[in-house]
Amino acid sequence: MPQSVPSLPRRVARLLRTSLFAQVACALVIGVLVGRLWPEVATAVQPLGDGFVRLIKAMIAPLVFCVVVAGITKAGDLKAFGRIGIKALIWFEVATTIALVVGLVAGNLGRPGFGMNVDPASLDASAVDEKTGGGELPSTSEFILHSLPDSAVGAFAENSLLQVLVLACLVGAALLHLGNTKVPAILPAIEQAQELVFAVVGFIMKLAPLAVFGATAHLVGEYGLGALSTYGKLIGICYAVALIFLVLLGIALKVVTGLSLWKFIRYTREELLLALGTASSETVMPRMMQKLRQAGCRDDAVGLVLPTGYSFNLDGASIYLSVGTLFIAQAVGIDLTLGQQVTVVLVLMLTSKGMAGVPGSAFLALSATASALGVIPAGAVALLLGVDRIMDAMRVSVNLLGNCVAVFAVSRWEGALDAHRAKKVLSGEIEFVPEEEQESGVDLKKDPVEPSRESRNDDVLAASVATSGAASASASTSNETDPKVS
């Protein structure tokens, strides 16, 4: 009897029940509609998104610590870990510089602020102070000093990723130095804590659709769609530059690792949509770490490169800052010379490294750039207040993909990438399974499609034994039933 095909409503209901991507996509659409039709309701649901971000952030520091410590001890080579860090920093600097230069070229060609003729005296500079809370970006020495923890508990309490990374490196080095004979229970305890953190993240991720709904409704309800007409050219240029940069990233990924960025985007579409909906790449860091590890990247490379990239590899922010600087200058009628634009790149190369975790960091970086040039009025930075929130989608997506590409590239250079497995995972031949749903004792990093040589030999041996046994049994039966055989 032919099997009945489920009706369309049942298939849609099943998809919504089982697919996080479908749930988040629906929440995104509903959030836009609610924000557009009922702005007062949109403000009331904002805590849904904020609460989700807070819950995820609470898990990031212990997760990074566990992954890095376990990665160092399993790799068994602290020098290799140092090489990974140096190669990652080189990649970050090259990538952000390219992003800045591409943004400046596009800003010169597209001229998004040309013809606005804004009077800087008419702008309210106090609005920028309100946005930034009167803070300022740390200097290079302050940034380096702040990366060193003055309290082991404080690093976790303040959720400072760089300080947690330093602590994790020290603990991992100490475990390698002492050896498993002196501290046999520490590493298993850290691995069990890691499994516990992933399980908690799995629980929190079930709230992702509510978070996307709340964040999207608030964005549309508070800012509306009016900025699209006022800043349409600036928005279009920034997103076009982001697309060009992603194409360059895809080419670099293909050349270095042989992997496809488009396939990786499909592989991580749930996380990317969640990051876009909540306007935060931190909300998907735990899941991205899982997906990168299951895609063949070694634990130590994932644990070091991805969290470090959140502070050092802000490619999307670099694009926004370079285009935004030219937009401000053009809007107030100032043509920057080539030398001044080179100064923009040099200043932003430094200021963008201290942006992570600082409220209103983009405006602080722009203000620092304007002060360094000495020709752009500081109050002109207020021109970007109306469009800053709309740029979050571009910044978050490019930052996140840039960091993931960095993980693959650095892993390949260090020999910490299983390229064969990565291609199968990105092609869908090996299905991703969240670590909180994995069976105990099962290592999903081993390729389930092709068994190891030892297992193939065991299968051959078992088959030969079974065949010989069957042949012996058959011969014995023939001897008993055939009277001609004496």
C-alpha positions in Angstrom: 0.0 0.0 0.0 1.6 3.3 -1.0 2.6 5.6 1.8 0.5 8.7 2.1 2.3 12.1 1.6 1.7 14.5 4.5 -0.4 17.6 3.8 1.3 21.0 3.3 0.1 22.3 6.7 1.6 19.3 8.5 4.9 19.6 6.6 5.0 23.3 7.6 4.2 22.5 11.2 6.9 19.8 11.3 9.4 22.2 9.8 8.6 24.9 12.4 8.9 22.3 15.1 12.2 20.8 14.1 14.1 23.6 12.3 15.7 26.4 14.3 16.3 28.3 11.0 12.6 28.2 10.2 11.6 29.3 13.7 14.1 32.2 13.6 13.0 33.3 10.1 9.4 33.4 11.1 10.2 35.3 14.3 12.1 37.8 12.2 9.2 38.4 9.8 6.7 38.7 12.7 9.0 41.1 14.5 9.2 43.4 11.5 5.4 43.4 11.1 4.8 44.1 14.8 7.4 46.9 14.9 5.9 48.5 11.8 2.2 48.2 12.8 2.4 48.5 16.6 5.5 50.5 17.6 4.3 50.8 21.2 4.1 47.0 21.5 7.6 46.6 20.0 9.2 48.6 22.8 7.5 46.4 25.4 9.0 43.2 23.9 12.6 44.4 23.8 13.5 42.6 27.0 13.0 39.3 25.2 16.1 40.0 23.0 18.1 41.6 25.8 17.5 38.7 28.2 18.6 36.1 25.6 21.8 38.0 25.0 22.5 38.2 28.7 22.0 34.5 29.1 24.3 33.6 26.3 27.0 36.0 27.5 26.9 34.3 30.9 28.1 31.1 29.2 30.8 32.4 26.9 33.6 33.0 29.4 33.4 29.4 31.0 33.0 27.9 27.6 36.1 29.7 26.1 38.1 28.7 29.2 37.2 25.0 28.9 37.7 24.8 25.2 41.1 26.5 25.2 42.5 24.5 28.2 41.3 21.2 26.7 42.7 22.2 23.3 46.1 23.0 24.7 46.4 19.8 26.7 45.1 17.5 24.0 47.5 19.1 21.4 50.3 18.6 23.9 52.4 21.4 22.3 52.4 24.9 23.8 54.7 26.1 21.0 52.1 25.1 18.4 49.5 27.1 20.4 51.8 30.2 20.2 52.2 29.8 16.5 48.5 29.7 16.1 48.2 32.9 18.0 50.8 34.7 15.9 49.4 33.5 12.6 45.9 34.6 13.7 47.1 38.1 14.6 48.8 38.4 11.2 45.6 37.3 9.4 43.5 39.7 11.5 45.7 42.7 10.7 45.8 41.9 6.9 42.0 41.3 6.8 41.0 44.5 8.6 43.4 46.6 6.6 41.9 45.3 3.4 38.4 46.0 4.7 39.5 49.6 5.5 41.1 50.2 2.1 38.1 48.7 0.2 35.8 50.9 2.2 37.7 54.0 1.4 37.9 53.2 -2.3 34.1 52.7 -2.4 33.5 55.9 -0.4 35.6 57.9 -2.9 33.8 56.3 -5.9 30.2 56.4 -4.5 30.5 59.7 -2.5 27.6 58.9 -0.2 27.6 62.3 1.6 28.2 64.5 -1.5 25.6 67.3 -1.9 24.2 67.2 1.7 25.9 70.5 2.6 25.3 70.1 6.3 26.2 72.9 8.7 28.2 71.3 11.6 26.9 74.0 13.9 23.4 72.8 13.5 24.3 69.3 14.8 23.8 68.3 18.5 27.2 67.0 19.6 25.7 66.1 23.0 23.8 63.3 21.4 27.1 61.5 20.7 28.1 61.9 24.3 24.8 60.3 25.4 25.3 57.4 23.0 28.8 56.7 24.2 28.1 57.4 27.9 31.0 59.9 28.0 33.5 57.1 27.6 36.6 56.8 25.4 38.6 54.2 23.6 41.6 52.8 25.5 45.1 53.6 24.3 47.3 50.8 23.0 49.1 50.4 26.4 45.8 50.5 28.3 44.3 47.9 25.9 47.2 45.5 26.4 47.2 46.1 30.2 43.5 45.5 30.4 43.9 42.2 28.6 45.9 40.9 31.6 43.6 39.8 34.5 44.2 41.2 38.0 41.7 38.8 39.4 40.9 35.2 38.2 37.3 35.6 39.4 37.0 39.2 38.0 37.9 38.0 34.5 34.8 35.8 34.5 32.6 38.2 36.3 33.4 41.0 33.8 33.1 38.6 30.9 36.4 39.8 29.5 37.3 37.3 26.8 40.9 38.4 26.4 41.5 38.0 30.2 39.8 34.6 30.2 42.0 33.6 27.2 45.2 34.6 29.1 44.0 32.6 32.2 43.2 29.6 30.0 46.6 29.7 28.3 48.3 29.8 31.7 46.2 26.9 33.1 46.8 24.8 29.9 50.5 25.4 30.1 50.6 24.4 33.8 48.7 21.2 33.0 51.3 20.3 30.3 54.1 21.1 32.7 52.8 19.0 35.5 51.6 16.1 33.4 48.7 13.8 33.8 50.3 11.8 36.6 50.3 14.8 39.0 46.9 16.2 38.2 45.0 13.3 36.7 41.5 14.6 37.6 41.8 18.1 36.3 41.4 17.6 32.6 38.4 15.2 32.9 36.7 17.7 35.2 37.3 20.5 32.6 35.9 18.4 29.8 32.9 17.5 31.9 32.4 21.2 32.7 32.6 21.9 28.9 29.8 19.4 28.3 27.7 21.0 31.0 28.1 24.4 29.5 27.2 23.2 26.0 24.1 21.6 27.5 23.1 24.9 29.1 23.6 26.7 25.8 21.4 24.1 24.2 18.6 25.0 26.6 19.1 28.7 26.0 19.1 28.3 22.2 15.5 27.1 22.4 14.6 30.7 23.3 16.3 32.1 20.1 13.0 32.8 18.2 11.6 34.8 21.0 14.9 36.8 21.2 14.9 37.5 17.5 11.2 38.6 17.6 11.9 41.0 20.5 15.0 42.5 19.0 13.6 43.0 15.5 10.3 44.5 16.7 12.2 47.0 18.8 14.5 48.0 16.0 11.7 48.6 13.5 9.4 50.2 16.1 12.0 52.6 17.4 13.9 53.6 14.3 11.3 52.9 11.6 12.2 52.7 8.0 12.7 56.5 7.4 16.4 56.2 7.6 16.4 54.1 4.4 15.3 57.2 2.4 17.6 59.7 4.2 20.7 57.5 4.3 19.9 55.2 1.4 23.1 55.8 -0.5 25.3 55.3 2.5 23.5 52.1 3.5 23.7 50.8 -0.1 27.4 51.5 -0.4 28.2 49.9 3.0 26.3 46.7 2.2 27.8 46.6 -1.3 31.3 46.9 0.1 30.4 44.1 2.6 29.4 41.9 -0.3 32.6 42.6 -2.2 34.6 41.9 1.0 32.8 38.6 1.5 33.6 37.6 -2.1 37.3 38.3 -1.4 37.0 36.3 1.8 35.5 33.4 -0.2 38.4 33.5 -2.7 40.9 33.6 0.1 39.2 30.6 1.8 39.2 28.6 -1.4 42.8 29.3 -2.1 44.1 28.5 1.4 41.8 25.6 2.3 39.9 24.5 -0.8 36.6 25.1 1.0 33.6 27.0 -0.2 32.4 30.1 1.8 28.9 29.7 0.3 28.7 26.1 1.6 29.8 27.3 5.0 27.1 30.0 5.0 24.5 27.3 4.3 26.0 25.1 7.0 25.7 28.0 9.6 22.6 29.7 8.2 20.8 29.2 11.6 23.5 31.0 13.5 23.9 33.8 10.9 20.2 34.5 11.0 20.2 34.5 14.8 23.1 36.9 14.9 21.4 39.2 12.4 18.1 39.1 14.3 19.7 39.9 17.7 22.4 42.2 16.2 25.0 40.4 18.3 27.7 37.9 17.1 28.3 36.9 20.7 24.9 35.1 20.9 26.1 32.5 18.4 29.7 32.0 19.5 29.1 28.7 21.4 27.3 27.2 18.5 29.9 28.4 16.0 32.6 26.8 18.1 30.7 23.5 18.0 30.2 23.7 14.2 33.8 24.6 13.5 35.1 21.7 15.7 32.8 19.3 13.9 33.9 20.7 10.6 37.4 19.4 11.2 39.1 22.4 13.0 41.2 21.3 16.0 40.0 22.4 19.4 43.0 24.6 20.2 42.7 26.6 17.0 39.0 27.1 17.5 39.4 28.0 21.1 42.1 30.6 20.4 41.3 32.1 17.0 37.5 32.6 17.3 37.4 34.4 20.7 40.5 36.5 19.8 38.9 37.6 16.6 36.0 39.1 18.5 38.4 41.8 19.7 41.0 42.0 16.9 39.2 41.1 13.7 36.3 43.5 13.3 36.1 43.5 9.5 32.5 44.7 9.2 33.1 47.5 11.7 36.2 48.5 9.7 34.1 48.8 6.5 31.6 51.0 8.3 34.2 53.2 9.9 36.1 53.9 6.7 32.9 54.6 4.6 31.4 56.6 7.5 34.4 58.8 7.9 34.3 59.8 4.2 30.5 60.3 4.4 30.9 62.7 7.3 33.6 64.7 5.5 31.6 64.9 2.3 28.4 65.8 4.1 30.1 68.9 5.6 31.8 69.8 2.4 35.4 68.7 3.1 37.5 66.8 0.5 40.1 64.7 2.2 43.5 64.4 0.5 45.2 61.1 -0.2 47.5 61.7 2.8 44.6 62.4 5.1 42.9 59.2 3.9 46.1 57.2 4.6 45.9 58.8 8.1 42.3 57.5 8.4 43.5 53.9 7.7 46.4 54.1 10.2 44.2 55.6 12.9 41.4 53.1 12.4 43.8 50.2 12.3 44.7 51.1 16.0 41.3 52.3 17.3 39.3 49.4 15.8 41.3 46.9 18.0 40.0 48.5 21.2 36.3 48.7 20.2 35.0 45.4 21.5 32.8 45.8 24.5 33.0 49.6 24.7 29.5 51.3 24.5 29.2 53.4 21.4 32.6 52.3 20.2 32.0 53.1 16.6 31.3 56.8 17.5 34.3 56.9 19.7 36.5 55.6 16.9 35.0 58.1 14.4 35.6 60.9 16.9 39.2 59.8 17.4 39.7 59.7 13.6 38.2 63.2 13.2 40.4 64.6 15.9 43.5 63.0 14.3 42.7 64.6 11.0 42.0 68.0 12.5 39.7 69.1 9.6 36.4 67.3 10.4 34.3 68.9 13.2 33.8 66.5 16.1 30.1 67.3 16.2 29.7 66.0 12.6 29.9 62.4 13.9 26.3 62.9 15.1 25.2 62.6 11.4 25.5 58.8 11.8 23.3 58.5 14.8 20.2 57.8 12.7 21.8 55.0 10.6 24.1 53.3 13.1 21.6 50.7 14.3 20.7 49.7 10.7 24.4 49.0 10.0 24.5 46.3 12.7 23.3 43.6 10.3 26.2 44.3 8.0 28.8 44.6 10.8 27.7 41.5 12.6 27.5 39.2 9.6 30.9 40.3 8.1 32.6 40.2 11.6 31.3 36.7 12.2 32.1 35.2 8.8 35.6 36.9 8.8 36.4 35.3 12.2 35.2 31.8 11.0 37.3 32.1 7.8 40.2 33.0 10.0 39.7 29.8 12.0 39.8 27.7 8.9 42.8 29.5 7.3 45.0 29.5 10.5 44.0 25.8 11.1 45.1 24.9 7.6 48.4 26.7 8.0 49.1 25.0 11.3 48.1 21.5 10.1 45.1 21.6 12.5 42.4 21.2 9.9 40.9 17.9 8.6 40.1 19.2 5.1 38.6 15.9 4.0 36.0 16.0 6.9 35.4 19.7 6.4 34.4 19.2 2.8 32.0 16.4 3.7 30.5 18.5 6.6 30.0 21.6 4.4 28.5 19.5 1.6 26.0 17.9 4.0 27.3 14.4 3.8 28.0 14.5 7.6 25.2 16.0 9.6 25.9 18.4 12.4 24.8 17.2 15.8 24.8 19.6 18.8 27.2 18.4 21.5 24.4 18.4 24.1 22.6 15.8 22.0 25.6 13.6 21.4 25.7 10.2 22.9 28.3 9.7 25.7 31.5 8.3 24.4 30.8 9.0 20.7 33.4 11.1 18.9 31.6 12.9 16.1 34.9 14.3 14.8 35.7 10.9 13.4 34.3 10.4 9.9 31.3 8.2 10.2 31.1 7.8 6.4 34.4 6.1 5.9 35.6 3.7 8.6 39.2 3.6 9.7 41.7 1.2 8.2 41.7 -0.8 11.4 37.9 -1.2 11.4 38.0 -2.2 7.7 40.6 -4.8 8.5 38.5 -6.1 11.4 35.5 -6.3 9.1 37.4 -8.2 6.5 38.8 -10.6 9.2 35.3 -11.1 10.6 33.9 -11.8 7.2 36.6 -14.3 6.3 36.0 -16.1 9.6 32.3 -16.2 9.0 32.8 -17.5 5.5 35.2 -20.2 6.5 32.9 -21.2 9.3 30.0 -21.4 6.9 32.0 -23.5 4.5 33.1 -25.9 7.2 29.5 -26.3 8.4 28.3 -27.0 4.8 31.0 -29.6 4.3 30.1 -31.3 7.5 26.5 -31.4 6.5 27.4 -32.9 3.1 29.5 -35.6 4.7 26.6 -36.6 7.0 24.0 -36.8 4.2 26.0 -38.2 1.2 26.5 -42.0 1.4 29.3 -41.9 -1.2 31.6 -40.1 1.2 33.3 -42.5 3.5 
